[in-house]
Amino acid sequence: MKRFLAAIILFCTAGFAAPAAAEDTFHGEWQQIASNAGDCPSCRITIRQTGASLQIIANNDWTAIAETRGAKTAGGAGFWKRGTRKTYSSKSFDIKLRRNDADELIMLMRTEPNRGRSRTIKGVFQRVEHLKI
């Protein structure tokens, strides 16, 4: 939870000094096309990008905030909604995003330890819609 609070503070302050070069690298709606956590053709994430700050909202009950680290990468933290899927309910996680050469979004989500072991979920997404800023 401390990581998430730190990420919120970073998100709130980062927009003031954000470079415009990568303004919309991540912005838009993305559909999951592959995952090591199982197929989910209805799984989508919406990313709202303001400068270097990203707000990420998933339609399967998780949310995160992140900060871009160069033109094609970002990192941050988030949490799963309480009461969601027994495995992840109320869990916090670290998230890394990367754009690849195929114009896909690669997501790595490392969940907090469950019985002493963390899990890394890898998802691959394609942009469905480029949202207006």
N, C-alpha and C positions, 0 to 999 in steps of 0.2 A: 504494500500500500504506500510505503514511503517513496518508492520509485514513481508511482502514479502521481502522487502529490508534487513531486519534483518536476515531472513532465508537464503538469498543469501550469506550474509557475513558468517554466520555460516557454510553453505555448503562449501564455498571456503576454510575455515580454518580447518574444522573438519577432513578432510582426513589425516592430518598429525599425529594426535594422536589417530587414530581409532583402536579399538581392533579387532583382527582377528577372534574372537570366533563366531561372528554372520555374517561373511563375505557375505554369500549368502542367508540369511533368507528370504529376500524380492526380490532378484534379479530374473528377468524373465518377461515373458509375462503372464498376468492374464485376464481371461474372466469373465465378470459379470454374476452371476447366480441368484442374487436376489437384489432388491432395493426398498426402500420406495418411490422412485421417478418414479416408473413404470418399466415394463419389458424392457430390451434392450439386446437381445441375441447377438447383434453385438458390444456391448460396451466392449472395452478392454483397459487395461493400461499396459504400459511397464515400468518396474522399473529397473534402472541401479544403482547398489549398489557398492560403493567404500568405504570399511571400514564401518564407521558409517553413511556415507552420502548417501542419496537417491535422485535420479532425477526421477520424475514420469511424464510420458507423456501419456495422454489419447487420444484415437482416436475420441473423441467427443468434441474437442476444449478446453481442460483445461490442465494446467501443474502445477506442484508443486515441491518443494524441501523439504526434511525432514531429520531429524537426528534420528538415532535409540536411544531408551531409554531402554536398556536391550536387551535380546535375541529375544523377540517376539513383541516389541512395537516400534512405531516411531511417531514423530509428526513434523509438519512444517506448511508451508503456500503456497498458490498458487493463481492463477487467471484464469478466463475464458477469452478466446479470445474476442476481440472487434468484434461486429457484429454477435455474436453467440446467438442463442435463446434469445429472448427478455427478459426473466426473469433473465438470468444470465450474459448477455453481459457485459464485462469489470469488473465484480464483483471479489473481492478478497475473499479468504476464508482461514480458518484454517483447517488443515487436521490431523487426527489421524489414524494410521494403527495398526492392531493387528493380529497376527497369532493365530488361535485357534487350539484345539486338533485334529480337523478333517482336518488339513493341508489347511485350507481356509484362505483367507485374508479378514479381516473385516475393512471397511473404514468408517470413520465418517467425513463428510465434512460440516463445519458450515460456511454458506455464510454470508457476511456482511449484515447488516440490510437493508431491502427493506421496505420503509414506516415505519421505526421504529421497524421492526421485522426481526430477523435472522431466517434462516431455517437450520435444520440439515438433511443432506441426508445420509442415511446408505446404503452401498453397500456391497455385499458379492461376493468374487471372488475366482475362482479356477485357479491354475497355468496351463497354456497351454504349455509353453515351458520354460525350464531353459536355459537362455542365457549364452553364454561363456563370462567370465570376461576378 
